[in-house]
Amino acid sequence: MYAPSDPDPYRSTPAARPLDVNWIHGSPEPKYNDDPDIQVYLFDENTVILRQNVAVSFEAPFMFLLFGESRAVLLDTGATESAQYFPLRRTVDGLVDEWLAEHPSVERYPLLVLHTHSHGDHTAGDAQFADRADTRVVNALLENAFPYFGFDEAPDAVIPLDLGGRVLEALANPGHHKAAITFYDTATGILFTGDTVYPGRLYVFDWDAFDRTIDRLIDFCAERPISHVIGCHIEMSTSAGQDYPMGFSFHPDEHPLELTVAHLHHIRATLDENGRRAGRYVLPELIITAMDPPA
């Protein structure tokens, strides 16, 4: 566990602004796709959003590289193990080198690799970092990730991670996955929600846990300035309630990646309106689907 260096880390959170980016979204014939394997978007000088090419993996997950003064954090490692087809390590190394060139006074600069959960489309690239110097990859499995944060003993805790002049806060948020973790970045106000909330199909494997998680996220956001709610996929189009079929490698007219706290409240209202019963609920910008309804 790490203690925050700033006694009031929320005071300088910037106001929300659109990401203003056209994400790579595949092509009708993947073999003819000439987009980069990984799209790199600089949200600001210390915050990088990465997207895997839809033609490489239809999951097209997003990953996040966050720079602090004393270390960097990579959230998730994508859906493809092969560095040939998915050069995540090379991309991250290049970005770290660029950042260090702008901060020549920094000598030792560790990298911490964390995950929103342990599904394969978020952990496949872990092995690329196994031999990287000064790097710790925290295994995403429940028995590894939760003890690292202390969630095994305090599941309702909010755990601060100090990157040096930048603090992340981690929350255990099961529902989609028993080891799901949400990260809040005090520097940007972004809430990184993994596969718990995003513009797509919210697959819920534990309905009661998901119900509690939504309440917890709403309460958490009520106490902090939130600029964006950002998950790890885009599966919805700009047409209300219309998603792209599973396995499609072409996503024209995608919904923006970023959501808002209002979407958490829309989910809450939907659950309440339906007696908090498991089912499939189509909202304009996401679809809630219970995969394993309680008996």
C-alpha positions as CSV (number, residue, x, y, z in Angstrom):
1,M,0.0,0.0,0.0
2,Y,1.1,3.6,-0.7
3,A,0.3,6.8,1.0
4,P,-0.6,9.8,-1.1
5,S,2.0,12.6,-1.1
6,D,-0.6,15.4,-1.6
7,P,-2.9,16.0,1.4
8,D,-5.5,17.4,-0.9
9,P,-5.0,15.6,-4.2
10,Y,-8.4,16.7,-5.7
11,R,-7.9,20.4,-5.6
12,S,-6.3,20.8,-9.0
13,T,-8.3,18.3,-11.1
14,P,-9.1,19.9,-14.5
15,A,-12.5,20.4,-15.8
16,A,-13.9,17.8,-18.2
17,R,-13.1,18.2,-21.9
18,P,-13.9,15.9,-24.8
19,L,-11.1,13.5,-25.8
20,D,-11.5,14.8,-29.4
21,V,-10.1,11.7,-31.1
22,N,-11.1,9.4,-33.9
23,W,-10.2,5.9,-32.7
24,I,-9.0,3.3,-35.1
25,H,-12.0,1.1,-35.7
26,G,-11.0,-1.6,-38.1
27,S,-12.1,-2.3,-41.7
28,P,-14.5,-4.6,-43.5
29,E,-11.6,-6.9,-44.6
30,P,-9.1,-7.2,-41.7
31,K,-6.2,-8.5,-43.9
32,Y,-6.2,-5.3,-45.8
33,N,-6.2,-3.1,-42.7
34,D,-3.3,-0.7,-42.6
35,D,-4.0,1.1,-39.3
36,P,-1.3,0.9,-36.6
37,D,-1.4,-2.1,-34.4
38,I,-1.7,0.3,-31.4
39,Q,-3.1,3.8,-31.5
40,V,-1.4,6.2,-29.2
41,Y,-3.4,9.2,-27.9
42,L,-1.9,11.8,-25.6
43,F,-4.6,13.0,-23.3
44,D,-2.0,15.3,-21.7
45,E,1.8,15.2,-21.3
46,N,1.5,12.6,-18.5
47,T,-1.5,10.6,-19.6
48,V,-1.6,8.2,-22.6
49,I,-4.5,6.2,-23.9
50,L,-3.7,3.2,-26.1
51,R,-6.0,1.2,-28.3
52,Q,-5.4,-2.1,-29.8
53,N,-6.3,-2.4,-33.5
54,V,-9.7,-3.9,-34.1
55,A,-8.3,-5.9,-37.0
56,V,-5.7,-7.5,-34.7
57,S,-8.3,-8.4,-32.0
58,F,-12.1,-7.7,-32.3
59,E,-12.0,-6.9,-28.6
60,A,-9.9,-3.8,-29.4
61,P,-9.3,-3.0,-25.7
62,F,-7.9,0.2,-24.4
63,M,-4.9,0.5,-22.1
64,F,-3.7,3.5,-20.1
65,L,-0.1,4.6,-19.4
66,L,0.1,7.2,-16.5
67,F,3.3,9.0,-15.6
68,G,4.1,10.2,-12.2
69,E,7.3,12.0,-11.0
70,S,8.8,8.8,-9.6
71,R,7.2,5.9,-11.5
72,A,4.7,5.1,-14.2
73,V,1.7,2.7,-14.2
74,L,0.3,0.7,-17.1
75,L,-3.3,-0.3,-16.7
76,D,-4.0,-3.6,-18.7
77,T,-1.9,-5.2,-21.4
78,G,-4.4,-6.0,-24.2
79,A,-5.7,-9.0,-26.0
80,T,-2.8,-10.4,-27.9
81,E,0.3,-12.1,-26.5
82,S,2.5,-11.8,-29.6
83,A,4.8,-8.8,-29.7
84,Q,5.0,-9.2,-33.5
85,Y,1.3,-8.4,-34.0
86,F,0.8,-6.4,-30.8
87,P,4.0,-4.5,-29.9
88,L,2.9,-3.2,-26.6
89,R,6.2,-3.4,-24.8
90,R,8.0,-1.6,-27.7
91,T,5.3,1.1,-27.7
92,V,5.4,1.6,-23.9
93,D,9.2,1.7,-23.9
94,G,9.2,4.4,-26.6
95,L,6.7,6.5,-24.7
96,V,8.7,6.1,-21.4
97,D,11.9,7.1,-23.3
98,E,10.1,10.2,-24.7
99,W,8.9,11.2,-21.2
100,L,12.3,10.7,-19.6
101,A,13.8,12.9,-22.3
102,E,11.5,15.7,-21.2
103,H,12.4,15.0,-17.5
104,P,16.2,14.6,-17.6
105,S,16.6,14.9,-13.8
106,V,14.8,11.6,-13.3
107,E,17.3,8.7,-13.0
108,R,15.6,5.6,-11.8
109,Y,12.0,5.2,-13.2
110,P,10.1,2.0,-12.4
111,L,7.1,0.7,-14.2
112,L,4.1,-0.9,-12.4
113,V,1.7,-3.0,-14.5
114,L,-1.8,-3.3,-13.0
115,H,-5.1,-4.6,-14.4
116,T,-8.7,-3.8,-14.3
117,H,-9.4,-7.6,-14.1
118,S,-8.0,-10.8,-15.3
119,H,-9.9,-11.7,-18.5
120,G,-7.5,-12.5,-21.3
121,D,-8.2,-9.5,-23.4
122,H,-6.7,-7.4,-20.6
123,T,-3.8,-9.5,-19.6
124,A,-2.4,-11.2,-22.8
125,G,0.5,-8.8,-23.1
126,D,1.8,-9.4,-19.6
127,A,4.6,-11.6,-20.8
128,Q,6.1,-8.9,-22.9
129,F,7.1,-7.1,-19.7
130,A,8.4,-10.2,-17.8
131,D,12.1,-9.4,-18.4
132,R,11.8,-5.6,-18.4
133,A,14.2,-4.0,-16.0
134,D,12.7,-2.2,-12.9
135,T,9.2,-3.4,-13.7
136,R,6.7,-5.1,-11.5
137,V,3.7,-6.9,-13.1
138,V,1.0,-7.6,-10.6
139,N,-0.8,-10.8,-11.6
140,A,-4.5,-10.0,-12.2
141,L,-5.9,-13.1,-10.6
142,L,-7.9,-12.6,-7.5
143,E,-5.4,-14.4,-5.2
144,N,-2.6,-12.1,-6.4
145,A,-4.2,-8.7,-7.2
146,F,-6.4,-8.4,-4.1
147,P,-3.6,-9.1,-1.6
148,Y,-1.4,-6.6,-3.4
149,F,-3.9,-3.8,-2.7
150,G,-5.1,-5.2,0.6
151,F,-8.6,-6.0,-0.7
152,D,-8.4,-9.5,0.7
153,E,-8.6,-8.0,4.2
154,A,-10.4,-4.8,3.5
155,P,-12.6,-5.3,0.4
156,D,-14.3,-1.9,0.9
157,A,-11.1,0.1,1.2
158,V,-10.0,2.9,-1.1
159,I,-6.3,2.3,-1.6
160,P,-4.0,5.2,-2.7
161,L,-1.1,4.5,-5.1
162,D,1.5,7.3,-5.1
163,L,3.3,7.8,-8.4
164,G,5.1,10.9,-7.2
165,G,3.1,14.1,-7.5
166,R,0.2,12.0,-8.8
167,V,-2.1,9.7,-6.8
168,L,-4.3,6.9,-8.1
169,E,-7.1,5.4,-5.9
170,A,-8.1,1.8,-6.3
171,L,-11.4,0.2,-5.4
172,A,-12.5,-3.4,-5.6
173,N,-15.6,-3.5,-7.8
174,P,-16.8,-7.1,-8.5
175,G,-19.7,-7.9,-10.7
176,H,-18.3,-8.3,-14.2
177,H,-15.4,-10.1,-12.6
178,K,-14.7,-11.2,-9.1
179,A,-11.3,-9.4,-9.2
180,A,-12.5,-6.3,-11.0
181,I,-10.7,-3.1,-9.8
182,T,-11.6,0.5,-10.7
183,F,-8.9,3.2,-10.6
184,Y,-9.5,6.9,-10.0
185,D,-6.8,9.4,-11.2
186,T,-6.7,12.5,-9.1
187,A,-4.6,14.4,-11.7
188,T,-7.1,14.2,-14.5
189,G,-10.4,13.3,-12.7
190,I,-10.7,10.2,-14.9
191,L,-12.4,7.1,-13.4
192,F,-11.1,4.0,-15.1
193,T,-13.8,1.4,-14.9
194,G,-12.5,-1.5,-16.9
195,D,-15.3,-3.7,-18.1
196,T,-17.7,-2.6,-15.3
197,V,-19.0,0.4,-17.2
198,Y,-18.2,1.4,-20.8
199,P,-20.1,2.1,-24.0
200,G,-20.9,-1.5,-24.8
201,R,-22.3,-4.8,-23.4
202,L,-21.9,-4.9,-19.7
203,Y,-21.6,-8.6,-19.0
204,V,-22.6,-9.2,-15.4
205,F,-21.5,-12.5,-13.9
206,D,-22.5,-11.7,-10.3
207,W,-25.7,-9.6,-10.3
208,D,-25.8,-8.8,-6.5
209,A,-22.1,-7.8,-6.6
210,F,-22.7,-5.6,-9.7
211,D,-25.7,-3.9,-7.9
212,R,-23.5,-3.1,-4.9
213,T,-20.7,-1.9,-7.2
214,I,-22.8,0.6,-9.0
215,D,-24.0,2.0,-5.6
216,R,-20.4,2.2,-4.5
217,L,-19.2,4.0,-7.6
218,I,-22.0,6.6,-7.3
219,D,-21.1,7.3,-3.7
220,F,-17.4,7.5,-4.6
221,C,-18.0,9.9,-7.4
222,A,-20.2,12.1,-5.2
223,E,-17.1,12.9,-3.1
224,R,-14.7,13.6,-6.0
225,P,-14.6,15.7,-9.2
226,I,-15.0,13.3,-12.1
227,S,-14.0,14.5,-15.6
228,H,-14.7,11.2,-17.5
229,V,-15.8,7.6,-16.8
230,I,-13.6,5.6,-19.1
231,G,-13.8,1.8,-19.7
232,C,-11.8,-0.5,-21.8
233,H,-13.9,-1.1,-24.9
234,I,-16.3,0.6,-27.4
235,E,-19.0,-1.8,-28.6
236,M,-21.8,0.7,-29.2
237,S,-22.5,2.8,-32.3
238,T,-23.7,6.4,-32.4
239,S,-27.2,4.9,-33.0
240,A,-29.0,4.7,-29.6
241,G,-29.1,1.2,-28.2
242,Q,-27.2,-0.3,-31.2
243,D,-24.1,-2.4,-30.6
244,Y,-21.7,-4.0,-33.0
245,P,-22.1,-7.8,-33.1
246,M,-19.5,-9.9,-31.2
247,G,-16.5,-10.7,-33.4
248,F,-16.9,-7.9,-35.8
249,S,-13.6,-6.3,-36.9
250,F,-15.2,-3.1,-38.3
251,H,-16.8,-0.5,-36.1
252,P,-17.7,2.6,-38.1
253,D,-19.5,5.4,-36.3
254,E,-18.4,4.3,-32.9
255,H,-19.8,5.9,-29.7
256,P,-17.2,8.0,-27.9
257,L,-15.1,6.2,-25.4
258,E,-15.8,8.5,-22.5
259,L,-19.0,8.3,-20.4
260,T,-20.1,10.4,-17.4
261,V,-21.3,9.9,-13.9
262,A,-24.8,10.4,-15.2
263,H,-24.4,7.0,-16.9
264,L,-23.9,5.4,-13.4
265,H,-27.1,6.9,-12.3
266,H,-28.9,5.7,-15.5
267,I,-27.7,2.2,-14.7
268,R,-28.9,2.6,-11.1
269,A,-32.3,3.8,-12.2
270,T,-32.6,0.9,-14.7
271,L,-31.9,-1.6,-12.0
272,D,-34.4,0.0,-9.6
273,E,-37.1,0.2,-12.3
274,N,-36.8,-3.5,-12.9
275,G,-36.8,-4.5,-9.3
276,R,-33.0,-5.1,-9.4
277,R,-33.7,-8.3,-11.2
278,A,-31.2,-9.9,-13.5
279,G,-32.0,-9.5,-17.2
280,R,-31.0,-7.7,-20.4
281,Y,-31.5,-4.0,-20.4
282,V,-30.8,-1.9,-23.5
283,L,-29.9,1.8,-22.7
284,P,-29.0,4.3,-25.4
285,E,-25.2,4.1,-24.7
286,L,-24.8,0.6,-23.1
287,I,-26.4,-2.7,-22.7
288,I,-26.6,-4.5,-19.3
289,T,-26.7,-8.3,-19.6
290,A,-26.7,-10.8,-16.7
291,M,-24.7,-13.8,-17.7
292,D,-25.3,-15.8,-14.5
293,P,-28.6,-14.8,-12.8
294,P,-28.9,-15.7,-9.1
295,A,-31.1,-18.6,-8.2
